């Protein structure tokens, strides 16, 4: 039900989000690691308990992915993600 892209850094994640937003594509970052959620805190977890999870969570981009996403919209998202990486590599 979700489609994520794992970026190399938080800065690259933010750049991709800005790039897509400028093209009217809503991609978001909203993943809160479970150990930092209220229930995780109730179980006694703290910010330093899961460094790999924290690192990955800062680099995730959630792409549009929902039931009525048309084939044309899917293609547009894919083309723009590819354009971002071509631009970044150039």
JOZIUR-V742580 format. One record per residue. N is the residue number from 1. RES is the residue in one letter. SS is DSSP state (H for helix, E for strand, - for the rest). PHI is phi in radians with two decimals (999 if undefined). D_CENTER is the distance of its C-alpha to the mean C-alpha in Angstrom with 2 decimals. Layout:
# JOZIUR-V742580
n:res:ss:phi:d_center
N:RES:SS:PHI:D_CENTER
N:RES:SS:PHI:D_CENTER
This chain:
# JOZIUR-V742580
n:res:ss:phi:d_center
1:X:-:999:13.91
2:X:-:-2.29:10.12
3:X:E:-2.29:8.55
4:X:E:-1.90:5.55
5:X:E:-2.10:5.76
6:X:E:-1.68:6.69
7:X:-:-1.55:7.76
8:X:-:-1.33:11.21
9:X:-:-2.72:10.89
10:X:H:-1.12:9.54
11:X:H:-1.14:11.67
12:X:H:-1.16:10.31
13:X:H:-1.01:6.70
14:X:H:-1.09:8.86
15:X:H:-1.13:11.05
16:X:H:-1.13:8.88
17:X:H:-1.05:8.00
18:X:H:-1.13:11.78
19:X:H:-1.03:12.83
20:X:H:-1.21:11.53
21:X:H:-1.05:12.84
22:X:-:-1.10:16.09
23:X:-:-1.88:16.40
24:X:-:1.01:16.00
25:X:-:-2.00:12.84
26:X:-:-1.54:10.81
27:X:-:-2.03:7.07
28:X:E:-2.36:5.73
29:X:-:-2.16:4.61
30:X:-:-2.61:7.41
31:X:-:-1.34:7.89
32:X:-:-1.84:11.41
33:X:-:-0.96:13.07
34:X:H:-1.06:16.19
35:X:H:-1.21:18.59
36:X:H:-1.73:17.62
37:X:-:-1.26:17.97
38:X:H:-0.90:21.51
39:X:H:-1.15:22.75
40:X:H:-1.06:21.62
41:X:H:-1.12:23.46
42:X:H:-1.10:26.43
43:X:-:-1.46:26.62
44:X:-:1.66:26.90
45:X:-:-1.26:23.64
46:X:-:-2.33:22.73
47:X:-:-1.05:20.09
48:X:-:-1.65:21.62
49:X:-:-1.32:21.89
50:X:-:-2.36:18.70
51:X:H:-1.11:17.74
52:X:H:-1.19:15.81
53:X:H:-1.04:13.67
54:X:H:-1.07:13.22
55:X:H:-1.06:12.37
56:X:H:-1.14:9.71
57:X:H:-1.08:8.16
58:X:-:-1.34:8.18
59:X:-:-2.00:6.39
60:X:E:-1.48:3.28
61:X:E:-2.14:0.99
62:X:E:-1.69:3.84
63:X:E:-1.47:6.78
64:X:-:-1.00:10.14
65:X:-:-2.85:12.11
66:X:-:-2.67:15.29
67:X:-:-0.94:18.99
68:X:-:-1.66:20.41
69:X:-:-1.15:17.93
70:X:-:-1.30:20.66
71:X:H:-1.05:21.02
72:X:H:-1.13:21.34
73:X:H:-1.18:18.07
74:X:H:-1.05:16.32
75:X:H:-1.07:18.17
76:X:H:-1.08:17.26
77:X:H:-1.09:13.47
78:X:H:-1.04:14.19
79:X:H:-1.06:16.72
80:X:H:-1.28:14.63
81:X:H:-1.12:11.88
82:X:H:-1.07:15.03
83:X:H:-1.07:16.63
84:X:H:-1.04:14.03
85:X:H:-1.23:14.62
86:X:H:-1.11:18.31
87:X:H:-1.09:18.50
88:X:H:-1.16:16.91
89:X:H:-1.36:19.34
90:X:-:-1.35:22.25
